């Protein structure tokens, strides 16, 4: 408690200050009610807090009981744990028990606040208020006595003034009286003079009495009363300190008990070894596990074959290309895997240092980085192991066939003019016509034919040499294509022992059987020929010949006959083929009524030609308008000419990426309003997917101006988004 050098005395220092002192003491006593109300509200809060803690603990006890088994040993343990729980769940139970214990302490604290603090404050406030009122009553009595004394003095003063006035009247009468009445008047004057002297003496005595009473009032009675009020106020403060001390002790007790609960919980947490949960789960889920059997070759249900690799000349080309790729990637993958392996080891050591407190880093971020590196390491090891297995499998079957020969220097390209594959002779189709060509000799091929190309690159050639090689390769590719008229005869060396029963497959696979409209073979002839034994024919395999495992279907003309109505169908198809057609260069999404959605590469029929930048088309059952700039006209099919070599490095689409292509600006339809263009005044970065990012000077089509929220809607590339209205201006 702070020390005071000189103790104050209200009676000596405050003269006639009962009213302000009384008001100050009354205010301090009334303040005790506010303090009492505070502790009562604090008790209510503690009660509510206790109830909420109990409800919270009960709720999570129920959740824990429902998940105890799965959290301890999983959903499908080999051995049930019974009433056992994992170490983490045991620690969690201790935590919930601590919460319940703290709830009980808070409930007890709430009750003690009322009984030991609020109620005593109420009683003390009543006592001190009663004492203050008695002081006020006594002060009023003293003031009343003082005023009565002043009133008596006033009465004596009035009496004295009256007697003096009467004496003056008697004197005037004595002077004006006649001889026979003069003695009587003089006698009355003398009597009145004696009365005046007595009144004066009484008045003087009462003045002394009043002055004495005044001195007692101001120098004795009121100071003593003020000192008594001071004592009352100081006694109130002392009592309040006692009650506050009791409240602080209650608070300290609950904090100490809560600290004990928390310390107990900390000890339980330190005992929760992370290995204990893993140990319990492992012991309750250990089972006799058998490694799955290795995958084995499964022959096709339509073709009898064995697990031996095909090693003819054509297959060796394919195997050689795979082996070359595997060898080329093996060293890079191994080097990259070693680097990733060292990085993963470093991250694991860093995580151990973080756990021991030697590194101040976020362990979660370290684990995330480690997992990312492990994923990259797994990808490198998978590629490495795949290349190693491919290499060992191929070299074990046919040896190292990658030695000798010269591979083509193939680069992925996009062909801008009609180009044929030099291997299979077919056209390289597709909207972007992607494939490969050799930078040295100009060999062109499909992407699907990349692994079938033999290693026979003649090296870098001149333009004339490339043209000559192109012509020779096209001629060889066309010559290697099977003749439809001889396909049936070529298949005669395939016996039924190579395939399943034709009845089980749903169609007779005998190559001598024909269903063409020519009808050159009757049903009886078929039966007779099927009854004859098939004599296998031994032929020497060739590079361009047919594989022994392949079943070549007859040409379509042998299956299609003239059915009823075929003439009408042909005329219908001819009429449809005469209608102009187009193919979409970009995907278009309809933005208004009367338009139609069409995806990139879709072929459709043109109904009405271009009219102001828009064309009416039919795609399936849908009809509508699309921008003319979004498609190209498709010519009617003609006989495939021989391809000329295209240097695809100069292709316009050579730099295209796999991203979706964006269509050109769309012209307004007939009757549409004139477009309003706006220009960006400043650079703006979009904050969400609903906004456009802008560069200074970039232009957009205004869709909707500012409606009062500070944003305008603009269109770019057929997509409408919002931009700040004060960042654009009309142009």
ChimeraX attribute file (.defattr): number of C-alpha atoms within 10 A of each C-alpha:
attribute: neighborCount
match mode: 1-to-1
recipient: residues
	/A:1	3
	/A:2	3
	/A:3	6
	/A:4	7
	/A:5	5
	/A:6	6
	/A:7	7
	/A:8	12
	/A:9	15
	/A:10	22
	/A:11	23
	/A:12	14
	/A:13	11
	/A:14	16
	/A:15	13
	/A:16	16
	/A:17	14
	/A:18	20
	/A:19	12
	/A:20	11
	/A:21	17
	/A:22	19
	/A:23	12
	/A:24	14
	/A:25	21
	/A:26	17
	/A:27	12
	/A:28	16
	/A:29	22
	/A:30	15
	/A:31	13
	/A:32	20
	/A:33	16
	/A:34	12
	/A:35	16
	/A:36	20
	/A:37	15
	/A:38	13
	/A:39	19
	/A:40	19
	/A:41	15
	/A:42	16
	/A:43	22
	/A:44	17
	/A:45	15
	/A:46	21
	/A:47	20
	/A:48	16
	/A:49	17
	/A:50	24
	/A:51	17
	/A:52	13
	/A:53	20
	/A:54	19
	/A:55	14
	/A:56	14
	/A:57	20
	/A:58	16
	/A:59	11
	/A:60	14
	/A:61	15
	/A:62	11
	/A:63	11
	/A:64	15
	/A:65	10
	/A:66	11
	/A:67	13
	/A:68	18
	/A:69	20
	/A:70	13
	/A:71	16
	/A:72	22
	/A:73	25
	/A:74	16
	/A:75	11
	/A:76	11
	/A:77	18
	/A:78	15
	/A:79	13
	/A:80	14
	/A:81	17
	/A:82	7
	/A:83	7
	/A:84	14
	/A:85	19
	/A:86	21
	/A:87	22
	/A:88	19
	/A:89	19
	/A:90	15
	/A:91	20
	/A:92	18
	/A:93	18
	/A:94	18
	/A:95	20
	/A:96	20
	/A:97	18
	/A:98	19
	/A:99	21
	/A:100	20
	/A:101	18
	/A:102	23
	/A:103	24
	/A:104	17
	/A:105	18
	/A:106	25
	/A:107	20
	/A:108	17
	/A:109	22
	/A:110	24
	/A:111	16
	/A:112	16
	/A:113	23
	/A:114	20
	/A:115	12
	/A:116	15
	/A:117	23
	/A:118	23
	/A:119	15
	/A:120	16
	/A:121	24
	/A:122	15
	/A:123	10
	/A:124	18
	/A:125	21
	/A:126	16
	/A:127	13
	/A:128	20
	/A:129	18
	/A:130	12
	/A:131	14
	/A:132	21
	/A:133	13
	/A:134	12
	/A:135	19
	/A:136	17
	/A:137	12
	/A:138	15
	/A:139	19
	/A:140	12
	/A:141	12
	/A:142	16
	/A:143	14
	/A:144	12
	/A:145	14
	/A:146	17
	/A:147	14
	/A:148	13
	/A:149	18
	/A:150	18
	/A:151	13
	/A:152	16
	/A:153	22
	/A:154	15
	/A:155	14
	/A:156	20
	/A:157	18
	/A:158	14
	/A:159	17
	/A:160	22
	/A:161	16
	/A:162	13
	/A:163	20
	/A:164	19
	/A:165	12
	/A:166	16
	/A:167	21
	/A:168	13
	/A:169	13
	/A:170	20
	/A:171	17
	/A:172	12
	/A:173	17
	/A:174	18
	/A:175	11
	/A:176	11
	/A:177	14
	/A:178	11
	/A:179	8
	/A:180	8
	/A:181	12
	/A:182	15
	/A:183	13
	/A:184	12
	/A:185	20
	/A:186	17
	/A:187	13
	/A:188	17
	/A:189	21
	/A:190	14
	/A:191	13
	/A:192	20
	/A:193	19
	/A:194	14
	/A:195	17
	/A:196	21
	/A:197	14
	/A:198	14
	/A:199	21
	/A:200	19
	/A:201	14
	/A:202	16
	/A:203	22
	/A:204	16
	/A:205	13
	/A:206	20
	/A:207	19
	/A:208	12
	/A:209	16
	/A:210	20
	/A:211	14
	/A:212	11
	/A:213	18
	/A:214	18
	/A:215	12
	/A:216	14
	/A:217	19
	/A:218	15
	/A:219	15
	/A:220	14
	/A:221	18
	/A:222	24
	/A:223	23
	/A:224	17
	/A:225	19
	/A:226	26
	/A:227	17
	/A:228	18
	/A:229	24
	/A:230	19
	/A:231	14
	/A:232	19
	/A:233	21
	/A:234	13
	/A:235	13
	/A:236	20
	/A:237	15
	/A:238	12
	/A:239	16
	/A:240	19
	/A:241	12
	/A:242	13
	/A:243	18
	/A:244	16
	/A:245	13
	/A:246	16
	/A:247	20
	/A:248	12
	/A:249	12
	/A:250	19
	/A:251	14
	/A:252	12
	/A:253	14
	/A:254	17
	/A:255	15
	/A:256	12
	/A:257	14
	/A:258	19
	/A:259	13
	/A:260	13
	/A:261	18
	/A:262	16
	/A:263	12
	/A:264	14
	/A:265	20
	/A:266	14
	/A:267	11
	/A:268	17
	/A:269	17
	/A:270	9
	/A:271	13
	/A:272	16
	/A:273	11
	/A:274	10
	/A:275	9
	/A:276	14
	/A:277	18
	/A:278	14
	/A:279	13
	/A:280	17
	/A:281	20
	/A:282	15
	/A:283	14
	/A:284	17
	/A:285	15
	/A:286	11
	/A:287	11
	/A:288	4
	/A:289	6
	/A:290	6
	/A:291	5
	/A:292	6
	/A:293	6
	/A:294	5
	/A:295	6
	/A:296	7
	/A:297	9
	/A:298	10
	/A:299	11
	/A:300	10
	/A:301	10
	/A:302	13
	/A:303	14
	/A:304	13
	/A:305	14
	/A:306	9
	/A:307	9
	/A:308	8
	/A:309	11
	/A:310	15
	/A:311	14
	/A:312	13
	/A:313	14
	/A:314	19
	/A:315	14
	/A:316	19
	/A:317	20
	/A:318	17
	/A:319	25
	/A:320	26
	/A:321	20
	/A:322	19
	/A:323	22
	/A:324	18
	/A:325	15
	/A:326	19
	/A:327	17
	/A:328	12
	/A:329	14
	/A:330	20
	/A:331	13
	/A:332	13
	/A:333	20
	/A:334	16
	/A:335	13
	/A:336	16
	/A:337	21
	/A:338	14
	/A:339	12
	/A:340	20
	/A:341	18
	/A:342	13
	/A:343	16
	/A:344	20
	/A:345	14
	/A:346	12
	/A:347	17
	/A:348	15
	/A:349	12
	/A:350	19
	/A:351	22
	/A:352	13
	/A:353	15
	/A:354	16
	/A:355	14
	/A:356	10
	/A:357	10
	/A:358	11
	/A:359	13
	/A:360	10
	/A:361	14
	/A:362	11
	/A:363	16
	/A:364	10
	/A:365	11
	/A:366	16
	/A:367	15
	/A:368	11
	/A:369	14
	/A:370	20
	/A:371	14
	/A:372	13
	/A:373	19
	/A:374	17
	/A:375	13
	/A:376	17
	/A:377	22
	/A:378	15
	/A:379	14
	/A:380	22
	/A:381	19
	/A:382	14
	/A:383	19
	/A:384	23
	/A:385	15
	/A:386	13
	/A:387	23
	/A:388	16
	/A:389	13
	/A:390	18
	/A:391	22
	/A:392	13
	/A:393	15
	/A:394	19
	/A:395	16
	/A:396	10
	/A:397	14
	/A:398	15
	/A:399	13
	/A:400	16
	/A:401	16
	/A:402	20
	/A:403	9
	/A:404	9
	/A:405	12
	/A:406	13
	/A:407	18
	/A:408	20
	/A:409	16
	/A:410	18
	/A:411	14
	/A:412	17
	/A:413	24
	/A:414	26
	/A:415	29
	/A:416	19
	/A:417	15
	/A:418	16
	/A:419	24
	/A:420	26
	/A:421	23
	/A:422	27
	/A:423	21
	/A:424	19
	/A:425	23
	/A:426	19
	/A:427	18
	/A:428	22
	/A:429	14
	/A:430	11
	/A:431	15
	/A:432	16
	/A:433	18
	/A:434	19
	/A:435	24
	/A:436	23
	/A:437	28
	/A:438	20
	/A:439	18
	/A:440	16
	/A:441	22
	/A:442	28
	/A:443	22
	/A:444	31
	/A:445	28
	/A:446	24
	/A:447	16
	/A:448	9
	/A:449	16
	/A:450	17
	/A:451	15
	/A:452	19
	/A:453	20
	/A:454	19
	/A:455	15
	/A:456	11
	/A:457	18
	/A:458	13
	/A:459	14
	/A:460	14
	/A:461	15
	/A:462	11
	/A:463	12
	/A:464	9
	/A:465	12
	/A:466	17
	/A:467	16
	/A:468	11
	/A:469	19
	/A:470	23
	/A:471	16
	/A:472	13
	/A:473	19
	/A:474	21
	/A:475	14
	/A:476	16
	/A:477	18
	/A:478	16
	/A:479	12
	/A:480	15
	/A:481	13
	/A:482	14
	/A:483	11
	/A:484	14
	/A:485	12
	/A:486	11
	/A:487	15
	/A:488	20
	/A:489	11
	/A:490	15
	/A:491	18
	/A:492	15
	/A:493	16
	/A:494	20
	/A:495	16
	/A:496	13
	/A:497	9
	/A:498	14
	/A:499	18
	/A:500	15
	/A:501	14
	/A:502	13
	/A:503	9
	/A:504	9
	/A:505	12
	/A:506	8
	/A:507	9
	/A:508	13
	/A:509	19
	/A:510	15
	/A:511	20
	/A:512	15
	/A:513	19
	/A:514	18
	/A:515	14
	/A:516	15
	/A:517	13
	/A:518	11
	/A:519	11
	/A:520	10
	/A:521	13
	/A:522	12
	/A:523	11
	/A:524	9
	/A:525	12
	/A:526	13
	/A:527	11
	/A:528	10
	/A:529	13
	/A:530	13
	/A:531	9
	/A:532	8
	/A:533	8
	/A:534	13
	/A:535	10
	/A:536	10
	/A:537	10
	/A:538	7
	/A:539	7
	/A:540	6
	/A:541	13
	/A:542	11
	/A:543	12
	/A:544	13
	/A:545	12
	/A:546	15
	/A:547	15
	/A:548	11
	/A:549	13
	/A:550	10
	/A:551	15
	/A:552	14
	/A:553	12
	/A:554	19
	/A:555	15
	/A:556	10
	/A:557	13
	/A:558	18
	/A:559	11
	/A:560	11
	/A:561	14
	/A:562	10
	/A:563	8
	/A:564	8
	/A:565	8
	/A:566	11
	/A:567	11
	/A:568	10
	/A:569	11
	/A:570	11
	/A:571	11
	/A:572	12
	/A:573	11
	/A:574	11
	/A:575	10
	/A:576	12
	/A:577	13
	/A:578	10
	/A:579	11
	/A:580	17
	/A:581	20
	/A:582	19
	/A:583	19
	/A:584	22
	/A:585	20
	/A:586	19
	/A:587	17
	/A:588	20
	/A:589	14
	/A:590	14
	/A:591	12
	/A:592	8
	/A:593	8
	/A:594	11
	/A:595	20
	/A:596	19
	/A:597	15
	/A:598	20
	/A:599	13
	/A:600	16
	/A:601	16
	/A:602	15
	/A:603	20
	/A:604	20
	/A:605	20
	/A:606	18
	/A:607	16
	/A:608	13
	/A:609	13
	/A:610	15
	/A:611	12
	/A:612	12
	/A:613	17
	/A:614	22
	/A:615	21
	/A:616	20
	/A:617	22
	/A:618	17
	/A:619	15
	/A:620	9
	/A:621	5
	/A:622	11
	/A:623	18
	/A:624	17
	/A:625	22
	/A:626	25
	/A:627	22
	/A:628	21
	/A:629	18
	/A:630	23
	/A:631	23
	/A:632	13
	/A:633	15
	/A:634	14
	/A:635	9
	/A:636	10
	/A:637	7
	/A:638	6
	/A:639	5
	/A:640	10
	/A:641	10
	/A:642	17
	/A:643	19
	/A:644	14
	/A:645	21
	/A:646	18
	/A:647	17
	/A:648	24
	/A:649	17
	/A:650	13
	/A:651	15
	/A:652	11
	/A:653	16
	/A:654	16
	/A:655	11
	/A:656	12
	/A:657	8
	/A:658	6
	/A:659	6
	/A:660	10
	/A:661	12
	/A:662	13
	/A:663	16
	/A:664	14
	/A:665	12
	/A:666	16
	/A:667	14
	/A:668	14
	/A:669	16
	/A:670	10
	/A:671	6
	/A:672	8
	/A:673	8
	/A:674	8
	/A:675	12
	/A:676	13
	/A:677	16
	/A:678	18
	/A:679	19
	/A:680	23
	/A:681	16
	/A:682	13
	/A:683	12
	/A:684	16
	/A:685	11
	/A:686	14
	/A:687	9
	/A:688	9
	/A:689	9
	/A:690	11
	/A:691	19
	/A:692	22
	/A:693	16
	/A:694	20
	/A:695	14
	/A:696	13
	/A:697	14
	/A:698	14
	/A:699	20
	/A:700	23
	/A:701	18
	/A:702	19
	/A:703	15
	/A:704	14
	/A:705	13
	/A:706	14
	/A:707	10
	/A:708	8
	/A:709	8
	/A:710	12
	/A:711	18
	/A:712	21
	/A:713	21
	/A:714	24
	/A:715	17
	/A:716	15
	/A:717	12
	/A:718	16
	/A:719	10
	/A:720	19
	/A:721	17
	/A:722	21
	/A:723	23
	/A:724	17
	/A:725	18
	/A:726	13
	/A:727	18
	/A:728	22
	/A:729	13
	/A:730	12
	/A:731	10
